[in-house]
Amino acid sequence: MPLQLTSTAFPHEASMPARLTCDGGDASPALHWSGMPAGTRSLALVVDDPDAPDPAAPRMTWVHWVLYNLPPDADGLPEGVAASQLPAGTRPGTNDWGRTGYGGPCPPVGRHRYFHKLYALDVVLPDLRQPDKAHLMKAMEGRILAHTALVGTYQRQR
């Protein structure tokens, strides 16, 4: 079975509930994964929005969450997971708000897509000291066994 990522909060390519956004409680979604390839030593999770700031004219990818060194025997994360509840060994990275942890969708205009990307790695990464997405991706080069994505969408109601 290939690597899969799902959420009980929203199906693939469907709208994310407001409780996971700046319009609600800004809680991270419940995530579940399965299908780890043989040799997986750790997982990395990156959540980003390639439609920023405007899906009609995107200029950047906004990073909402970075985690790495999730243990391969963990099968997911609960909704609204606090840093203290992360599986042992998990390390946070820095999002585009300049902080660690989850920052929910808060699009200024239009319906944006939020890619929840899961990577199975053949290594436990060294302490990267709260890397941003670019630094994490560089550290993962040549170490990715498999990857998958769960896409949610969100548009603010005004």
C-alpha positions as CSV (number, residue, x, y, z in Angstrom):
1,M,0.0,0.0,0.0
2,P,1.4,3.4,-0.9
3,L,2.0,6.2,1.7
4,Q,-1.4,7.9,2.4
5,L,-2.4,10.9,4.4
6,T,-6.0,11.6,5.5
7,S,-7.9,13.7,7.9
8,T,-11.2,13.2,9.8
9,A,-11.8,17.0,9.5
10,F,-12.0,17.2,5.7
11,P,-11.6,14.9,2.6
12,H,-9.0,15.4,0.0
13,E,-9.6,18.5,-2.1
14,A,-12.6,19.6,0.0
15,S,-13.2,22.7,2.1
16,M,-11.5,22.9,5.5
17,P,-13.8,23.7,8.5
18,A,-13.5,27.2,10.0
19,R,-12.3,25.8,13.3
20,L,-8.9,25.0,11.6
21,T,-8.5,28.6,10.4
22,C,-8.0,32.1,11.7
23,D,-11.7,32.5,11.6
24,G,-12.1,29.7,14.2
25,G,-9.9,28.2,16.8
26,D,-6.9,28.0,14.5
27,A,-6.6,24.3,15.5
28,S,-4.3,22.0,13.5
29,P,-6.2,19.3,11.7
30,A,-6.4,15.7,12.9
31,L,-4.1,13.8,10.5
32,H,-3.7,10.0,10.0
33,W,-1.0,8.3,7.9
34,S,-0.4,4.8,6.7
35,G,1.6,2.8,4.2
36,M,5.1,3.5,5.4
37,P,7.6,2.1,3.0
38,A,10.2,-0.3,4.3
39,G,13.2,1.4,5.7
40,T,11.3,4.5,7.0
41,R,13.3,6.0,9.9
42,S,11.4,9.3,10.3
43,L,8.6,11.4,8.8
44,A,8.4,15.1,7.9
45,L,5.3,17.2,7.6
46,V,5.0,20.5,5.7
47,V,1.7,22.4,5.3
48,D,1.8,25.2,2.7
49,D,-0.4,27.4,0.5
50,P,0.9,28.0,-3.1
51,D,-1.9,30.5,-3.8
52,A,-0.6,33.4,-1.7
53,P,-1.6,36.1,-1.6
54,D,-4.3,35.8,-4.4
55,P,-5.1,32.6,-6.2
56,A,-5.8,34.6,-9.4
57,A,-2.2,35.9,-9.3
58,P,-0.1,33.9,-6.8
59,R,3.3,35.3,-6.0
60,M,4.6,33.0,-3.2
61,T,4.0,29.8,-1.3
62,W,3.1,30.6,2.3
63,V,4.2,28.0,4.9
64,H,1.8,27.1,7.7
65,W,3.5,24.3,9.6
66,V,6.8,22.4,9.6
67,L,7.5,19.3,11.6
68,Y,10.3,16.7,11.2
69,N,11.6,13.6,12.9
70,L,8.1,12.3,13.5
71,P,8.7,8.6,14.5
72,P,7.5,6.1,11.9
73,D,5.5,4.1,14.5
74,A,3.3,7.1,15.1
75,D,0.2,6.9,12.9
76,G,-1.0,10.5,13.1
77,L,-1.7,13.6,15.1
78,P,-4.8,14.6,16.9
79,E,-6.7,17.8,16.1
80,G,-5.3,20.9,17.8
81,V,-2.1,19.0,18.8
82,A,0.0,21.1,21.3
83,A,3.8,21.0,21.1
84,S,3.9,19.0,24.3
85,Q,1.6,16.3,22.7
86,L,3.8,15.7,19.7
87,P,5.2,12.2,19.4
88,A,8.6,11.7,21.2
89,G,11.5,12.9,19.0
90,T,9.4,15.2,16.8
91,R,11.1,18.6,16.1
92,P,9.4,21.8,15.0
93,G,10.3,24.0,12.2
94,T,9.5,27.7,11.6
95,N,6.5,28.8,9.6
96,D,6.2,32.0,7.6
97,W,4.8,33.9,10.6
98,G,8.3,33.3,12.1
99,R,7.2,30.9,14.8
100,T,6.9,27.2,15.4
101,G,3.6,25.4,15.4
102,Y,0.6,25.4,13.2
103,G,-0.8,28.6,11.7
104,G,-4.2,28.0,10.1
105,P,-5.5,29.3,6.8
106,C,-6.3,33.0,6.7
107,P,-6.5,33.9,3.0
108,P,-6.8,37.6,2.2
109,V,-8.8,36.9,-1.0
110,G,-10.3,34.0,-2.9
111,R,-10.2,30.2,-2.3
112,H,-6.8,28.9,-1.4
113,R,-5.4,25.4,-1.5
114,Y,-3.5,24.0,1.6
115,F,-1.2,21.2,0.8
116,H,-0.5,18.9,3.8
117,K,2.7,17.1,2.6
118,L,4.0,14.0,4.3
119,Y,7.5,12.6,3.6
120,A,8.9,9.2,4.6
121,L,12.7,9.5,5.1
122,D,15.4,6.8,5.4
123,V,17.1,8.8,8.1
124,V,16.5,10.6,11.4
125,L,17.6,14.1,10.7
126,P,20.0,15.9,13.0
127,D,18.8,18.9,15.1
128,L,18.2,21.5,12.4
129,R,17.3,24.2,15.0
130,Q,13.8,25.1,13.9
131,P,14.4,25.1,10.2
132,D,12.2,26.9,7.7
133,K,10.7,24.8,4.8
134,A,13.7,25.5,2.5
135,H,16.2,24.3,5.0
136,L,14.2,21.2,5.8
137,M,13.8,20.4,2.1
138,K,17.5,20.8,1.6
139,A,18.3,18.5,4.5
140,M,15.9,15.9,3.1
141,E,17.5,15.8,-0.4
142,G,18.3,12.2,-1.4
143,R,16.6,10.8,1.8
144,I,12.9,10.7,0.7
145,L,11.5,7.2,0.3
146,A,8.0,8.3,-0.5
147,H,5.7,11.3,-0.2
148,T,2.0,12.1,-0.4
149,A,-0.3,15.1,0.0
150,L,-3.7,15.9,1.4
151,V,-5.2,19.1,0.0
152,G,-7.8,21.2,1.7
153,T,-9.3,24.4,0.5
154,Y,-10.5,27.5,2.3
155,Q,-12.2,30.8,1.5
156,R,-13.1,33.3,4.1
157,Q,-16.8,34.4,4.4
158,R,-17.1,38.2,4.4
